[in-house]
Amino acid sequence: MILAYPDSVPLTGPFRLPLMLLNIGIVIAALNVALIYIKKYVTLRDSMKGTRVHAAWASLFLGYAVMILLYLVGALYTTTMDQRYLLLRLGYLSAATGAFFFIYYIEQLAYIARRRVFTTLFGILYIALIAMTVIAFFVDLDTFVQFFATSFWIPNLGFIFVYIYKINRLSIGKLRRLSVLVALGFSILILGILGSTDVIQRSLGLGVRLIADVLQLVGIIMVGWFSSKLPSWKELEWETALDSLYIIYKGGVLAYEYDFIEASRGIGQARTSVAVSALEAVRLLLNQAAKSGELKVIDFKDKKLFFESGTYITVVVVASQELDILDFIVGKIRKEIEKAFADMLPTWNGDSNEFMPATTIISRILS
């Protein structure tokens, strides 16, 4: 059976119900993700940077959800092509609006870009799309607006991958894998969007549209799920929170110390009184921590003390903020040092110089 859609409406035949259900699923998934970010925006307004990120993701998913809903109505419930094209143009405008604010908010973060290159480029395309949408009310532009709207994915996709790349560079450990999964989800999503265009449907049939909608659903779930697990802007600035690190041998003997500020500046620096006091506090709590064998975080004055005990040593990191990523760092450092000094640790003679290679290990982990 050869179906006339997308050259005539409404869509009928065996593809009508599965496509309707798939599009409803896409709309529900996108709206659910948007609402999660809106909730974060409203309830977690602890910083200007944090709210920008939440508003960005909420805008992107909300604009996309409205676009798919308009697509759905245009395909199934319109009776003329003019009605369908009107809904399509409004859908393009909705998605473009969400994408524009996504780029606008994210590009304001210093770790993404110092110049608003993508905001400017996308803004020009956005203004052009608005003009075309208005003109289309008076002049028949047929499918030209759809072809033009496809060009939006070029700067949008480019920006998204720059954003994900920067997160990947600033992250550490498993957080890097999350950014890769977000990029993969976006690739699947955009492939699905392009596969649902009229050009593809005319060339390859509605079966391909069905596959494209499945890809969109998979992509939106992947992007929504993994983007919510990406590190916050505070987590991405974890290096600025680090103060000092200590390795304490069993029994409370200080075996090694590392000053992150000194290492970053490349100069010698005396240990601060806060660090000395913090170290003494750790010594007092060391026995309790060793019994549990779990990572502890202690508030001490205006500092946070992270420490994890192994078989022979306890690694202590003094930081200015409590960040999830520091949990990973402390545990990673402890494991790597115990592995590197496995032969020496059981019979260590108290000579701190034997721990000097730990500097290279720490630098490699933090790089």
C-alpha positions in Angstrom: 0.0 0.0 0.0 1.5 3.3 -1.0 0.6 6.1 1.4 0.2 9.7 0.2 1.6 11.2 3.4 3.5 13.6 3.6 2.0 15.0 0.4 -1.5 14.7 1.7 -3.1 14.6 5.2 -4.1 13.2 7.5 -1.9 10.2 7.8 -3.9 7.0 7.5 -3.1 3.3 7.2 -1.1 0.8 9.4 1.6 3.4 10.3 -0.9 5.8 11.9 -1.2 4.2 15.4 2.5 3.2 16.0 3.6 6.7 14.8 1.1 8.3 17.1 2.1 6.3 20.1 5.8 6.9 19.4 5.3 10.6 19.1 3.3 10.7 22.3 6.1 8.8 24.0 8.6 11.3 22.8 6.5 14.3 24.0 6.0 12.7 27.4 9.7 11.9 27.8 10.9 15.4 26.7 8.3 17.1 29.0 9.4 15.0 31.9 13.0 15.9 31.5 12.1 19.6 31.0 10.0 19.5 34.3 13.0 18.0 36.1 15.2 20.9 35.1 12.5 23.4 35.8 12.2 22.0 39.3 15.9 22.2 39.8 15.8 25.8 38.5 13.1 26.7 41.1 14.4 24.8 44.1 18.2 24.8 43.7 18.8 28.5 43.0 22.0 28.6 44.9 24.1 30.3 42.2 23.7 32.3 39.0 25.8 29.7 37.1 23.7 26.8 38.4 20.4 28.4 37.4 21.7 29.2 33.9 22.5 25.5 33.3 19.1 24.4 34.6 17.3 27.0 32.5 19.3 26.0 29.4 18.4 22.3 29.6 14.7 23.1 30.4 14.5 25.4 27.4 15.9 22.8 25.1 13.7 19.9 26.1 10.5 22.1 26.3 11.0 23.5 22.9 11.6 20.1 21.4 8.5 18.6 23.2 6.3 21.4 21.7 7.8 20.8 18.2 7.0 17.1 18.3 3.5 17.8 19.6 2.8 20.1 16.7 4.3 17.6 14.3 1.9 15.0 15.7 -1.2 17.2 15.3 -0.1 18.2 11.8 0.3 14.7 10.7 -2.8 13.1 12.2 -5.4 15.8 12.7 -5.1 18.4 9.8 -7.1 18.2 6.6 -5.2 20.5 4.4 -1.5 20.9 3.6 -1.6 24.6 4.5 -2.7 23.6 8.0 0.1 21.1 8.3 2.7 23.5 7.0 1.6 26.1 9.5 2.0 23.7 12.4 5.4 22.6 11.0 6.6 26.2 10.9 5.4 26.8 14.5 7.2 23.6 15.5 10.5 24.7 13.9 10.1 28.1 15.7 9.5 26.3 19.0 12.5 24.0 18.7 14.7 27.0 17.5 13.6 29.1 20.5 14.5 26.3 22.9 17.8 25.7 21.2 18.6 29.5 21.1 18.1 29.9 24.9 20.1 26.7 25.5 23.0 28.1 23.6 22.6 31.6 25.1 22.6 30.4 28.8 25.3 27.8 28.4 27.7 30.0 26.4 27.6 32.5 29.3 29.7 30.1 31.3 33.3 31.0 31.2 34.5 27.4 30.8 32.6 27.0 27.6 33.5 30.1 25.6 34.9 33.6 26.1 33.1 34.9 23.0 29.5 34.4 22.1 30.2 32.9 18.7 27.5 30.3 18.7 24.9 32.6 20.2 25.6 35.2 17.5 25.5 32.6 14.7 22.4 30.9 15.9 20.8 34.3 16.7 21.1 35.3 13.1 19.5 32.1 11.9 16.8 32.5 14.5 15.9 36.0 13.4 15.8 34.7 9.8 13.4 31.9 10.8 11.1 34.3 12.5 11.0 36.5 9.4 10.3 33.5 7.2 7.5 32.3 9.5 5.8 35.7 9.2 6.3 35.9 5.4 4.8 32.4 5.0 1.5 33.8 6.2 1.4 36.0 3.1 3.5 34.1 0.5 3.5 30.4 -0.2 7.0 29.2 0.7 6.0 25.5 0.4 8.8 23.4 2.0 11.5 26.1 2.0 11.1 26.8 5.7 11.7 23.2 6.5 14.9 23.0 4.5 16.1 26.2 6.2 15.2 24.9 9.6 17.4 21.9 9.0 20.4 24.3 8.9 19.8 25.1 12.5 21.2 21.8 13.5 24.6 22.7 12.2 25.5 25.4 14.8 23.4 23.7 17.4 25.1 20.3 17.0 28.5 22.1 16.8 27.8 23.9 20.1 26.6 20.8 21.9 29.7 18.9 21.0 31.9 21.8 22.1 30.0 21.9 25.4 30.3 18.2 25.9 34.0 18.3 25.0 34.7 21.0 27.6 32.8 19.0 30.2 34.8 15.9 29.3 38.1 17.8 29.6 37.2 19.3 33.0 35.8 16.1 34.4 37.6 13.1 35.8 36.9 9.4 36.1 33.4 8.1 35.3 32.1 11.6 34.7 34.0 11.6 31.5 32.1 8.6 30.3 28.8 10.3 31.1 29.7 13.2 28.8 30.4 10.7 26.0 27.0 9.1 26.5 25.3 12.5 26.3 27.1 13.2 23.0 26.0 9.7 21.7 22.4 10.4 22.8 22.4 13.7 20.9 23.8 12.1 17.8 21.0 9.5 17.9 18.4 12.2 18.6 19.5 14.4 15.7 19.7 11.4 13.3 16.1 10.6 14.2 15.0 14.1 13.6 16.6 14.3 10.2 15.1 10.8 9.4 11.6 12.1 10.1 11.8 15.0 7.5 9.5 15.0 4.5 12.5 14.5 2.1 13.5 11.2 3.8 9.9 10.1 4.0 9.3 10.7 0.3 12.5 8.9 -0.6 12.4 5.9 1.8 8.9 5.6 3.0 7.1 5.7 6.3 8.9 2.6 7.5 12.0 4.8 7.9 10.0 7.4 9.7 9.0 4.7 12.2 12.7 3.9 12.8 13.5 7.6 13.0 10.9 8.1 15.7 12.3 5.2 17.7 15.8 6.8 17.4 14.3 10.1 18.7 12.8 8.4 21.7 16.0 6.5 22.5 18.0 9.7 22.0 15.8 11.9 24.2 15.9 9.3 27.0 19.7 9.0 26.8 20.3 12.7 26.7 17.8 13.4 29.5 19.1 10.6 31.8 22.8 11.2 31.3 22.7 15.0 31.2 21.0 15.0 34.6 24.1 13.2 35.9 26.7 15.5 34.4 28.8 17.5 36.9 27.5 20.9 38.0 29.6 24.0 37.3 30.9 23.7 40.9 32.1 20.2 40.2 33.8 21.3 37.0 35.8 23.9 39.0 37.0 21.2 41.4 40.6 22.1 41.0 40.1 25.5 42.6 38.7 23.9 45.7 41.8 21.8 46.4 44.0 23.0 49.2 46.4 20.3 50.4 46.9 16.5 50.6 48.4 14.3 53.3 49.4 10.7 53.4 49.3 9.3 57.0 50.9 6.0 57.7 49.1 3.6 60.1 49.6 4.8 63.7 49.2 8.5 62.7 52.7 9.2 61.3 52.7 11.9 58.6 54.5 10.3 55.6 53.9 12.8 52.8 52.3 16.2 52.1 51.3 17.9 48.9 50.2 21.5 48.5 47.9 22.0 45.5 48.3 25.8 45.6 52.1 25.6 45.7 52.0 23.0 42.8 49.8 25.3 40.7 52.0 28.3 41.3 55.3 26.5 41.1 56.6 28.2 44.2 57.4 27.2 47.8 54.9 28.0 50.4 54.6 27.5 54.1 51.8 25.3 55.3 48.9 27.5 56.6 47.7 27.4 60.1 44.3 26.1 59.0 46.0 23.1 57.3 48.1 22.3 60.4 45.0 22.4 62.6 43.1 20.3 60.1 45.9 17.7 60.1 45.8 17.5 63.9 42.0 17.1 63.7 42.4 14.2 61.3 45.0 12.5 63.5 42.5 12.6 66.4 39.7 11.1 64.1 42.0 8.7 62.3 41.3 5.7 64.4 37.6 6.0 64.1 37.8 6.4 60.3 40.1 3.4 60.0 37.5 1.2 61.7 34.8 2.0 59.3 37.0 1.8 56.2 34.8 4.3 54.4 35.5 7.7 53.0 34.6 10.5 55.5 34.0 14.2 55.0 34.5 16.4 58.0 33.7 20.1 58.4 36.6 22.0 59.9 36.3 25.7 60.2 35.8 26.9 56.6 37.4 23.8 55.1 36.2 20.3 54.2 38.4 17.3 55.1 38.1 14.2 52.8 39.8 11.1 53.9 39.9 7.4 53.0 41.8 4.7 54.8 43.5 1.7 53.2 45.5 -1.2 54.6 48.5 0.9 55.5 47.8 4.5 54.7 45.1 7.1 55.0 44.8 9.8 52.3 43.5 13.2 53.5 42.5 16.0 51.2 41.7 19.5 52.5 39.3 21.4 50.3 37.2 24.6 50.4 34.1 22.9 49.1 32.3 19.5 49.5 32.2 18.1 45.9 31.2 14.6 44.8 34.1 14.5 42.4 36.5 14.8 45.3 35.2 11.5 46.6 36.5 9.8 43.5 39.8 11.7 43.5 40.7 10.8 47.1 39.8 7.1 46.5 41.7 7.0 43.3 44.8 8.5 44.8 44.7 6.1 47.8 44.4 3.1 45.5 47.2 4.2 43.1 49.6 5.0 45.9 49.0 1.7 47.7 49.5 -0.1 44.4 52.7 1.8 43.6 54.2 1.3 47.0 52.9 -2.2 47.7 56.4 -3.6 48.4 57.5 -0.7 50.6 54.4 -0.1 52.8 54.4 -3.2 55.0 57.9 -2.4 56.3 58.2 1.4 55.8 61.0 2.7 58.0 59.7 6.2 58.5 61.7 7.9 55.8 59.4 10.5 54.1 61.7 10.7 51.0 60.5 7.2 50.0 57.1 8.7 49.2 58.4 11.5 46.9 57.3 9.6 43.7 53.8 10.1 44.9 54.0 13.6 43.5 54.1 12.2 40.0 51.2 9.8 40.7 49.0 12.7 42.0 49.9 14.9 39.1 49.0 12.1 36.6 45.6 11.5 38.3 44.7 15.2 38.3 45.7 15.8 34.7 
